[in-house]
Amino acid sequence: MPKEPEGQASPIGRSDVKYDMYLASPEWKAKCEVVLQRDGHSCRTCGLRTDLEVHHVTYERFTHEDLEDLITLCRECHEAITCVFRARRYENRPHEPEEVSRVTPTVGKEEDDDGGSKIEVQTHVRITPTYAQRTTGRPPE
């Protein structure tokens, strides 16, 4: 997940530690059971009855959610919906070079006339869709 700019809260106004602690709490587990029962233990988008998760429709009342703020989704639908929302959240955000954690390996190290190193740097980006981005939501066969 991209880092939030210094001095700004995350998009849902929480730290990841607080979020993880809340999702491990007995209060969250009790809410999840109520939502699962309400939704008939099936995904609200595809009807699947396995690998179910409870999704926040909104984080406006995070830790004090109304039951209408939560829905049951299977893991694949949850991932797909989360990908869409993340893409929308970050689509217009400029990416700073220090945010890139990938290190480009040197292909050959040569010294130029001034004693500096010449390295080959990649100038392209390869985007591979996740299963959630595929129309079927399944891996290629």
C-alpha positions as CSV (number, residue, x, y, z in Angstrom):
1,M,0.0,0.0,0.0
2,P,1.4,3.4,-0.9
3,K,2.5,5.5,2.1
4,E,0.5,8.5,3.1
5,P,2.1,11.9,2.8
6,E,3.8,13.2,5.9
7,G,1.5,14.9,8.4
8,Q,-1.7,13.5,6.8
9,A,-4.0,10.9,8.1
10,S,-4.8,7.8,6.1
11,P,-7.8,8.0,3.8
12,I,-10.1,6.5,6.5
13,G,-8.6,8.5,9.3
14,R,-6.9,5.6,11.1
15,S,-3.5,4.2,11.7
16,D,-2.9,0.6,10.5
17,V,-2.1,-0.5,14.0
18,K,-5.5,0.8,15.3
19,Y,-7.3,-0.8,12.3
20,D,-5.6,-4.2,12.9
21,M,-6.3,-4.1,16.6
22,Y,-9.9,-3.3,16.0
23,L,-10.4,-6.1,13.5
24,A,-9.0,-8.5,16.1
25,S,-11.3,-7.3,18.8
26,P,-14.3,-9.1,20.2
27,E,-16.5,-6.1,19.3
28,W,-15.7,-6.4,15.6
29,K,-16.1,-10.2,15.7
30,A,-19.6,-9.8,17.2
31,K,-20.6,-7.2,14.6
32,C,-19.3,-9.6,11.8
33,E,-21.5,-12.4,13.1
34,V,-24.6,-10.2,13.1
35,V,-23.8,-9.0,9.6
36,L,-23.2,-12.6,8.4
37,Q,-26.5,-13.7,9.8
38,R,-28.3,-10.8,8.4
39,D,-26.9,-11.5,4.9
40,G,-27.7,-15.2,5.1
41,H,-24.1,-16.2,5.2
42,S,-23.6,-15.5,1.5
43,C,-21.8,-12.8,-0.6
44,R,-24.1,-9.9,-1.4
45,T,-22.6,-9.6,-4.9
46,C,-22.2,-13.2,-6.2
47,G,-24.0,-15.3,-3.6
48,L,-21.0,-17.5,-2.8
49,R,-21.2,-19.1,0.6
50,T,-17.5,-19.7,1.4
51,D,-14.5,-17.5,2.2
52,L,-16.8,-14.8,3.5
53,E,-15.6,-11.4,4.9
54,V,-17.4,-8.4,6.2
55,H,-16.7,-5.2,4.2
56,H,-16.9,-1.6,5.4
57,V,-19.2,0.3,2.9
58,T,-18.0,3.5,4.7
59,Y,-15.4,4.3,7.3
60,E,-17.3,7.4,8.6
61,R,-18.2,5.7,11.8
62,F,-15.1,3.4,12.1
63,T,-15.2,1.5,15.4
64,H,-18.8,2.7,15.9
65,E,-20.3,1.3,12.7
66,D,-24.0,1.0,12.1
67,L,-24.9,-2.4,10.6
68,E,-25.9,-0.6,7.4
69,D,-22.2,0.4,7.1
70,L,-21.2,-3.3,6.7
71,I,-21.9,-6.0,4.1
72,T,-20.9,-9.6,3.6
73,L,-18.6,-10.3,0.6
74,C,-16.6,-13.4,-0.5
75,R,-12.9,-12.9,-0.6
76,E,-12.8,-12.4,-4.4
77,C,-15.5,-9.8,-4.4
78,H,-14.0,-8.0,-1.4
79,E,-10.6,-7.8,-3.2
80,A,-12.2,-6.6,-6.4
81,I,-14.2,-3.8,-4.7
82,T,-11.2,-2.8,-2.6
83,C,-9.0,-2.6,-5.8
84,V,-11.6,-0.3,-7.4
85,F,-11.7,2.0,-4.4
86,R,-7.9,2.2,-4.1
87,A,-7.5,3.0,-7.7
88,R,-10.0,5.8,-7.4
89,R,-8.4,7.1,-4.3
90,Y,-4.9,7.2,-5.8
91,E,-5.6,7.9,-9.5
92,N,-4.7,11.6,-9.3
93,R,-2.0,11.4,-6.6
94,P,1.5,12.2,-7.9
95,H,4.0,9.5,-7.1
96,E,7.3,10.6,-5.6
97,P,10.5,8.7,-6.5
98,E,11.2,8.0,-2.8
99,E,7.9,6.1,-2.6
100,V,9.2,3.5,-5.0
101,S,10.6,0.5,-3.1
102,R,11.8,-1.4,-6.1
103,V,15.5,-1.5,-6.7
104,T,16.6,-1.7,-10.3
105,P,19.6,-4.1,-10.5
106,T,22.6,-2.9,-12.4
107,V,23.2,-4.7,-15.7
108,G,26.8,-3.7,-16.1
109,K,28.8,-1.3,-14.0
110,E,31.1,1.0,-16.0
111,E,32.9,4.1,-15.0
112,D,32.6,7.2,-17.2
113,D,35.4,9.7,-17.9
114,D,34.7,11.6,-14.7
115,G,35.0,8.5,-12.4
116,G,31.2,8.2,-12.0
117,S,29.3,4.9,-12.4
118,K,27.1,4.3,-15.4
119,I,24.1,2.0,-14.7
120,E,21.2,0.9,-16.9
121,V,17.8,2.1,-15.5
122,Q,14.5,0.7,-16.6
123,T,12.2,3.3,-18.2
124,H,9.0,1.2,-18.6
125,V,6.3,0.0,-16.3
126,R,4.7,-3.4,-16.6
127,I,1.2,-3.7,-15.2
128,T,-0.1,-7.3,-14.6
129,P,-3.8,-7.5,-13.7
130,T,-4.7,-9.4,-10.5
131,Y,-7.4,-12.0,-10.6
132,A,-9.8,-9.4,-9.2
133,Q,-9.2,-7.2,-12.2
134,R,-10.0,-10.0,-14.7
135,T,-13.6,-10.1,-15.9
136,T,-14.1,-13.6,-14.5
137,G,-12.3,-12.9,-11.2
138,R,-10.5,-16.2,-11.7
139,P,-6.9,-17.0,-12.7
140,P,-6.1,-17.6,-16.4
141,E,-6.6,-21.3,-17.4
